[in-house]
Structure formats: structure tokens, C-alpha cells
Amino acid sequence: MEEFVDDIEFVEDEEEEVIKIEGGFDPIIFSTSQRRIQDLNSDYANGDLDPRPSFQRGYVWDRTKASRLVESVLLNVPIPLIYTAEESDGREVVIDGQQRLLTLMHFIKGEFPRDTKKFRLSKLSVLSDLNGKSYEELDEDVKRRFRQYTLTVIKIHQNSQDDVKFEIFERLNTGSVKLNAQELRNCVYRGPFNELLRNLANDQNFRSCLGSSRVLDRMQDAELILRFLAFYDRSFLNYNSPMKSFLNGYMNENRNIGAEKTEKLTKAFKHATELSHTVFGSNAFRKFSYGSSKSTSGDWEKAVNRALFDVVMWGFTQYEKRQIVPCADTIRDEFILLCNDDAEFKDAITQGTGDKSRTLYRFEAWRARLKTVVGSPASEQRSFEAQMRQSMFKSDPRCKICGQMIRSMDDCEVDHIMPYSKGGATDQSNAQLAHRHCNRSKSNQH
């Protein structure tokens, strides 16, 4: 029976990364406004303002702290700035100020945000005569004063550059529990792709590999899934550091992912997690360390290593289950040898793992080991089928490289739009018709 834990330890293998914006950038676009509580509450009720988006932590204030915020409003004490971000549909999500806004809006609603019980003021030090009262029990002039209190709201507009917006969000992230990179991505790149990450996080094989029965509160598991999808879909050959920017870019490109691609990525992820669990079980994505002169017994480390997760998961997408299962023990042995006897690989999974050269090395090294044990991937198809060429020629006999008509099918080839050598897939989505000469000329340039 598998043993699960409440939380998971991760190897801290990546240094703090700074995103560099090449070639200059447009400054962040924002507007500042004074907005009354009653107007913000109306936007909340209408769905135009979301103070509790999925990336935010839950409501954590107690009744005393919430009551004192209401007291501050009634005393006209200035409250810190509220920051929001504009979505593509014009709605706003709260970046900084969630606890404050939820307190004010739920006071009007009459329900305490954490438990939906009656929200009554308590332990007020100045307006002590209001202790025990709910919003509806206040005098009309007091309620009016509360509703008309104005807050300063800074709204970051949707057409601000995403990488710059991500950096700004990090700088605004000043709460007692700061949002990590993946929690921030859920703010900046909101859309159907977030739902895909949440769904995949519940995959049973994935959870068994991690050793946790529940989705992690800080979304470290969602970031692992994002890493897999980015390396699988883009190919590790197209990776550019820093890792943070690589993941941001992929999430931005796919934020409004469609059903067909969702199905493709889901299938690949589930295939990889099944094989990872089959071969490694609860030791998946962890390093095995040899014993020493002090203790001759070697063992698997407890912490999940993100860099190992990347290569193990990607490696299994290249093979069918029937190829992997008979070789499971040998694959595990080769993995242990690689992690301990290859100094360059060992370095690539423990230090500066976001570095491009280290990233490429560990993928290539593990790919070579798998090929030695299992052989060539069953899915390793370089050439397009003749039937596809016939269909494309019949549909549109035009060379997609030079733009000229192709006179006969004998003079055409199906070309990889993204070269196979750079991770381009041999499927319809990456295919174009071309003259044989044009295709050869293109190949010689790569």
C-alpha cells in the first residue's frame, strides 16, 4: 500500500532568475482611480470584479482584524492601495488587497468570509458602541459613511506586456505569504490552460509518484505539469533560459488552449505518469545516492528533483508501454548509474538547472541511456506517409516555400514546418507541401 504525506519536499536547485526584456519594451499601462466601497461592491456583485481569483490564497483574517478594518473605514483612516489587473474581457482580478476587499464586501453582505456565519463587529477599541452589530443593524448615516468611503485602486491594463506585467506582480507581492512564480502565472495568464493544469494535478499516477494524495496548496505540482507540457510540446531542443521566462511564454501562448490540443497534451501527460510510476513507483523524480565510507547503504532521496522530473517524463513520451515495461529494472539501474557516475549530469540536476547548456545535456544524456536500453522509440517517425502527400497535393498543389504551383506529384515532398531536428512533429499540424528542390534548399540552410 502506498504511503502518502501531506506535503512534499522539493530540491531547491534553481537560482533566483531575472527576466531580461530584449530590445526594449512598452512601460506598464495602468490607471489610478478613487472608487467608493459601494461601487466596488456593485462590480463584485455583477461579476466585473473578482477579489478571490483561483490563484489567490483563501481568506485568512480573523474577526478581530476584519472588524478593525471596518472601524478604520468608519474613522476615515487611509487604507493601503488596492491593485487589480484587467482581463481580456474587461473584468478585473485583484492582485493585492484581496483580504481587505473581501472584508468590506462581506460586511455589507452580512456573512463572515471564512465561515459565512453572521458578520458582527467585535473588539473595537474606538467605536466600542458598535461591538456586536452587523452592517444591517448600523444607523443609516453610519452605513452611508461606510458605503461612500473611497479606496485608491491601481488597475494594470490588459495590453501591458506580459513579461513586464509578471515582474510588476512580483514586486507587488508583499503579503505575509508571498505568491510563488506559479501562483503569479495563474494571475497573469488566466484562461482554460489553468483548468487543464488543475485537472492534470489530480491524475492518480502523478499523485502516487509525488507521494501526496492531494493537490498542493502552493501549486508546486501545477508548475511541474507546466514544465512537462512546455518541454514536451515545444521540445527541449527549443529551450532558452531563464526557466521562468520559458514557462511564462509557453503559458501565455496556450492560455486559451482548445479542446484538440488539450486532449493531445492530456494523453501525453497520463502516458508519461503511468510509465514513471510503473518504473520508479514512489521513488519517481528523485535521485538515488550511493552509500559512503560512513554508511555503505545507498537510498533514494526524499525530495522531488524538478530537473529529473523533466527528463524522466519527457523520455517516456518517446516510447510505448510495451517497450518500457519489460525493461523497467534495467531502466532504473541506468538511471541510478547516470545520476551518480556521470559528473556532468549530476551537476546538471543539482546546480543552476535553468541554464540552457545544462538543460540540453541532461535531456540528451537520458535520451541516449534510454535508447541504449530500449532501442529506438516506436514513435520515432521522420517521414510523412504517401497518403498525406497525395491528399495535400490534391487539396492545394502550391509550394509553401516558394509560392509557385507544383506541376506533378512526383516533384513534391511533405516538409516539416518546424524541422524534425529541432523537435518538430511528423504530423498534419507540422506539415506543408513543397517542391523537392525547395525542400532540399531549406534543409541545407539548417
Salt bridges, closest charged atoms under 4 A:
GLU2 OE2 - HIS277 NE2 2.60
ASP13 OD1 - ARG306 NH1 3.87
GLU14 OE2 - ARG227 NH1 2.69
GLU16 OE2 - LYS244 NZ 3.91
ASP39 OD2 - ARG36 NE 3.00
ASP43 OD2 - ARG35 NH2 3.14
ASP50 OD2 - ARG190 NH2 3.77
GLU86 OE1 - HIS157 ND1 3.45
GLU87 OE2 - ARG190 NE 2.76
ASP89 OD2 - ARG91 NE 3.04
GLU92 OE2 - ARG35 NH2 2.97
ASP96 OD2 - ARG100 NH2 3.65
GLU111 OE1 - LYS109 NZ 3.87
ASP115 OD2 - ARG63 NH2 2.99
GLU136 OE2 - LYS118 NZ 2.93
GLU137 OE1 - ARG120 NH1 2.75
GLU140 OE2 - LYS143 NZ 2.95
ASP162 OD1 - LYS165 NZ 3.80
ASP162 OD2 - ARG255 NH1 3.67
GLU170 OE2 - LYS244 NZ 3.32
GLU183 OE1 - ARG218 NH2 2.57
GLU195 OE1 - ARG198 NH2 2.98
ASP203 OD1 - LYS270 NZ 3.16
ASP217 OD1 - ARG214 NH1 3.50
ASP221 OD2 - ARG207 NH1 3.32
GLU223 OE2 - ARG185 NH1 2.77
ASP233 OD2 - LYS261 NZ 2.66
GLU253 OE2 - ARG234 NH2 2.50
GLU274 OE2 - LYS321 NZ 2.74
ASP310 OD2 - ARG227 NH2 2.59
ASP310 OD2 - ARG362 NH2 3.94
GLU320 OE1 - ARG322 NE 2.73
ASP329 OD1 - ARG332 NH2 2.60
GLU334 OE1 - ARG369 NH1 2.92
ASP347 OD2 - ARG358 NE 2.93
GLU364 OE1 - ARG367 NH2 2.80
GLU380 OE1 - LYS371 NZ 3.99
ASP396 OD2 - LYS400 NZ 3.04
GLU413 OE2 - ARG436 NH1 3.01
GLU413 OE1 - ARG440 NH1 2.55
ASP415 OD2 - LYS442 NZ 2.76
